[in-house]
Amino acid sequence: MRRICVFAGSRAGKPSVLRRCAAELGRCIAESGQGLVYGGGGTGLMGALADAALAAGGHVTGVIPEALVRREVAHGELSELRVVGSMHERKALMSELADGFIALPGGLGTLEELFEVLTWTQLALHRKPCGLLNVDGYYDALIAFLDHAVARGLLDQGNRDLLLVDDRPASLLETLARTSLPPGQRWIGPGQT
């Protein structure tokens, strides 16, 4: 994989271990020689992620809608900052640029971004692995909910298993790198047929 897209919160969150893990993931991505694609913000977990990747010599591409440049305080030191017109354009471009996805802790936006790319995986619209970095048990309740959905027959176990989960950045990156989906699937970007 050449580039990893990371979804993360624009807030720092509590406890500080969340920020440290975001920084560790950024450093691991850069040290592995992969580029980082993320939401372009300079604050919170997004900022910690990007700062660490840049400090480790990584290439960091931020993608941010014009309306959020001030709100999320666009990072001013990135290798590349792409300003787009909407959230839909942001997600489409981030997906196009990336070879895999990881969600750090975050709020509604992070969850929405993760579940969109995970759904695209389920529908075989792309062959890109999706990971969840479960820092300090942040996503325990979400993981339990997905297992509950399987138990209730509303989610197939195979589709549940598409979401790779780990609590260590380096280990999750290794898992994403060796994960492949069935042959014959191809990436179809939004708006393409």
C-alpha positions as CSV (number, residue, x, y, z in Angstrom):
1,M,0.0,0.0,0.0
2,R,1.3,3.4,-1.0
3,R,-1.1,5.6,1.0
4,I,-3.2,5.2,4.1
5,C,-6.3,7.3,4.7
6,V,-6.9,8.0,8.4
7,F,-10.2,9.3,9.7
8,A,-9.8,11.1,13.1
9,G,-11.3,13.6,15.4
10,S,-10.6,17.3,15.2
11,R,-10.7,17.4,19.0
12,A,-7.9,16.0,21.2
13,G,-10.3,13.9,23.3
14,K,-9.6,12.4,26.8
15,P,-7.4,10.8,28.0
16,S,-4.1,12.0,26.5
17,V,-3.3,8.4,25.4
18,L,-5.6,9.1,22.4
19,R,-3.4,11.9,21.2
20,R,-0.2,9.8,21.8
21,C,-1.7,7.0,19.7
22,A,-2.6,9.3,16.9
23,A,1.0,10.5,16.8
24,E,2.3,7.0,16.9
25,L,0.2,6.0,14.0
26,G,1.4,9.0,12.0
27,R,5.0,8.1,12.8
28,C,4.5,4.5,11.9
29,I,2.9,5.4,8.5
30,A,5.8,7.7,7.7
31,E,8.5,5.2,8.8
32,S,6.9,2.5,6.7
33,G,7.3,4.7,3.6
34,Q,3.6,5.1,3.1
35,G,1.9,8.5,2.5
36,L,-0.8,9.7,4.8
37,V,-4.1,11.0,3.5
38,Y,-6.4,12.6,6.1
39,G,-8.9,15.4,6.6
40,G,-6.5,18.3,6.5
41,G,-7.1,19.7,10.0
42,G,-4.4,21.0,12.3
43,T,-6.1,20.5,15.6
44,G,-7.0,17.6,17.8
45,L,-6.1,14.0,16.8
46,M,-5.9,15.0,13.2
47,G,-3.2,17.6,14.0
48,A,-1.3,15.1,16.2
49,L,-1.4,12.5,13.4
50,A,-0.2,14.9,10.7
51,D,2.5,16.5,12.9
52,A,4.0,13.2,13.8
53,A,4.0,11.9,10.2
54,L,5.6,15.1,9.0
55,A,8.2,15.0,11.8
56,A,9.2,11.5,10.7
57,G,9.7,12.6,7.1
58,G,6.4,11.4,5.7
59,H,4.3,12.8,2.8
60,V,1.0,14.1,4.2
61,T,-1.9,15.0,2.0
62,G,-4.8,16.9,3.6
63,V,-8.2,17.1,2.0
64,I,-10.6,19.7,3.5
65,P,-13.8,21.4,2.3
66,E,-13.6,25.1,1.9
67,A,-16.3,25.5,4.6
68,L,-14.1,23.7,7.2
69,V,-10.8,25.5,6.4
70,R,-11.4,27.9,9.3
71,R,-13.6,25.6,11.5
72,E,-11.2,22.7,11.6
73,V,-8.2,25.1,11.3
74,A,-6.5,23.7,8.2
75,H,-3.0,22.5,8.8
76,G,-0.5,25.0,7.4
77,E,2.6,22.8,7.1
78,L,1.4,19.8,5.0
79,S,3.2,18.3,2.0
80,E,-0.1,18.9,0.1
81,L,-3.4,20.5,1.0
82,R,-6.3,20.0,-1.3
83,V,-9.3,22.3,-0.7
84,V,-12.6,20.9,-2.1
85,G,-16.1,22.2,-2.4
86,S,-18.0,19.7,-0.2
87,M,-17.9,16.8,2.3
88,H,-18.9,14.5,-0.6
89,E,-15.9,15.7,-2.6
90,R,-13.6,15.3,0.4
91,K,-14.6,11.7,1.0
92,A,-14.4,10.8,-2.7
93,L,-11.0,12.3,-3.1
94,M,-9.6,10.7,0.1
95,S,-10.9,7.3,-1.0
96,E,-9.4,7.8,-4.5
97,L,-6.0,8.7,-3.1
98,A,-5.8,5.9,-0.5
99,D,-5.0,2.2,-0.7
100,G,-6.5,1.4,2.8
101,F,-8.3,3.1,5.7
102,I,-7.9,3.4,9.4
103,A,-10.3,5.1,11.9
104,L,-8.8,6.7,15.0
105,P,-11.1,7.8,17.8
106,G,-13.5,10.5,16.7
107,G,-17.0,11.6,16.6
108,L,-19.9,11.5,14.1
109,G,-17.8,12.6,11.1
110,T,-15.2,9.9,11.8
111,L,-17.8,7.2,12.1
112,E,-19.6,8.3,9.0
113,E,-16.4,8.3,7.0
114,L,-15.5,4.8,8.3
115,F,-18.8,3.3,7.6
116,E,-19.1,4.7,4.1
117,V,-15.8,3.1,3.0
118,L,-16.6,-0.1,4.9
119,T,-20.0,-0.3,3.1
120,W,-18.1,0.2,-0.2
121,T,-15.9,-2.8,0.7
122,Q,-19.0,-4.9,1.6
123,L,-20.6,-4.0,-1.8
124,A,-17.3,-4.8,-3.6
125,L,-16.9,-1.2,-4.9
126,H,-13.3,-1.3,-3.9
127,R,-10.8,-3.8,-2.5
128,K,-9.2,-1.6,0.1
129,P,-8.9,-2.9,3.7
130,C,-10.6,-0.9,6.5
131,G,-9.2,-0.9,10.1
132,L,-10.3,0.4,13.4
133,L,-7.7,1.6,15.9
134,N,-9.3,0.8,19.2
135,V,-7.2,3.0,21.5
136,D,-7.8,2.6,25.2
137,G,-11.0,0.7,24.5
138,Y,-12.6,3.7,22.8
139,Y,-14.5,1.5,20.3
140,D,-15.4,-1.4,22.6
141,A,-19.1,-0.5,22.5
142,L,-19.1,-0.1,18.7
143,I,-17.4,-3.5,18.3
144,A,-20.0,-5.1,20.6
145,F,-22.8,-3.5,18.6
146,L,-21.5,-5.0,15.4
147,D,-21.3,-8.4,17.0
148,H,-24.8,-7.8,18.3
149,A,-26.0,-7.0,14.7
150,V,-24.4,-10.4,13.6
151,A,-26.2,-12.2,16.4
152,R,-29.5,-10.6,15.4
153,G,-29.0,-11.7,11.8
154,L,-28.8,-8.1,10.4
155,L,-25.1,-8.3,9.5
156,D,-23.3,-11.3,8.0
157,Q,-20.2,-12.4,9.9
158,G,-18.1,-12.1,6.8
159,N,-19.1,-8.5,6.4
160,R,-18.4,-7.9,10.1
161,D,-15.0,-9.4,9.6
162,L,-14.2,-6.8,6.9
163,L,-13.5,-4.3,9.8
164,L,-10.0,-5.1,11.0
165,V,-9.5,-4.2,14.7
166,D,-6.4,-3.7,16.7
167,D,-5.2,-1.5,19.6
168,R,-1.6,-1.0,18.3
169,P,-0.8,1.2,15.3
170,A,2.1,-0.8,13.9
171,S,0.2,-4.1,14.2
172,L,-2.9,-2.7,12.5
173,L,-0.8,-1.4,9.6
174,E,0.8,-4.8,9.2
175,T,-2.6,-6.4,9.1
176,L,-3.9,-4.0,6.5
177,A,-0.8,-4.6,4.4
178,R,-1.4,-8.4,4.2
179,T,-5.2,-8.3,3.9
180,S,-6.6,-8.9,0.4
181,L,-10.2,-9.3,-0.7
182,P,-11.4,-11.9,-3.2
183,P,-9.9,-11.5,-6.7
184,G,-12.0,-9.9,-9.4
185,Q,-13.2,-7.0,-7.4
186,R,-12.1,-3.6,-8.6
187,W,-12.3,-0.1,-7.3
188,I,-15.2,1.9,-8.6
189,G,-15.1,5.5,-7.5
190,P,-18.2,7.5,-6.7
191,G,-19.9,8.6,-10.0
192,Q,-18.1,5.9,-12.0
193,T,-19.6,2.8,-13.5
